[in-house]
Amino acid sequence: MFDVHAIIAAVAIALVLLLLASLRIANQYQRAVVFQLGRYVRTAGPGLYLLIPLVEWSRTVDMRTMTTAVEQQEAITKDNVPVKINAVIWRKVIDPERSVIEVVNVGESVVQVAVTALRGVIGQHTLDDVLKEQDTISAALQDSIDRVTEPWGVKVERVQMKNVEIPNSMQRAMAQEAEAHREKRARRIKAEAEVEAAALLRQAAETIMQSPAGLELRRMQMITEVGAEQNTMTIIMMPSEFVEMARAFAGSGGEGGR
């Protein structure tokens, strides 16, 4: 005769073990895609949820933003210049069901889409655009990748190009071009300075012509400035009237001596 109490205890223990085997926990940033006999039935979490043993199973999906690195890729610009570019993608799963059902490996698939999009977008821009308008190109890359990944339940939040490498010959050519632009700018600035200086000299000459006394004051100022320097020789400029007067005195003195 069977012991009723033993049977009840065994059944209770089996139920407890079955319940424990059915319990699952999903963190706040996770969702569980639940399948029943191979068919999707629900998305569970966060928190505690139950699975029917041997009938249901789940796959946990991380809902946080993830960073995916795209290894260095070689592309050809619109003006036929080969460049090497690597990028970083920030992506986030927004639909756990589609991210599990529609694609095998979300991360790898996003990288492959990014490689194709990167080459395509770079081919639509010149080298100058690639170097100077990286934000615009990154936005175009983001839109291009996001259109492909949207059916997979993945949102591309941001794409950023990390490094752009160009051939050494092109680097030298760009350096020479930059140097030529700097020299051109320096010459233009020097020419503008000479024009301004000439205009100021003309204004000063007009002012002096209007006031002869100003010329004498300027001459005396120059003599004072020259005298302040430690020079061994000082040249004093005298008006032509003074010179003629000195010659006349010298001539009259010579005649008196005879």
Secondary structure, 3 states (H helix, E strand, C coil): CCCHHHHHHHHHHHHHHHHHHHEEEECCCEEEEEEECCEEEEEECCEEEECCCCCEEEEEEECCCEEEEEEEEEEECCCCCEEEEEEEEEEEECCHHHHHHCCCCHHHHHHHHHHHHHHHHHCCCCHHHHHHCHHHHHHHHHHHHHHHHHHHCEEEEEEEEEEEECCHHHHHHHHHHHHHHHHHHHHHHHHHHHHHHHHHHHHHHHHHHHCHHHHHHHHHHHHHHHHHCCCCCCCCCCCHHHHHHHHHHHHHHHHHHC
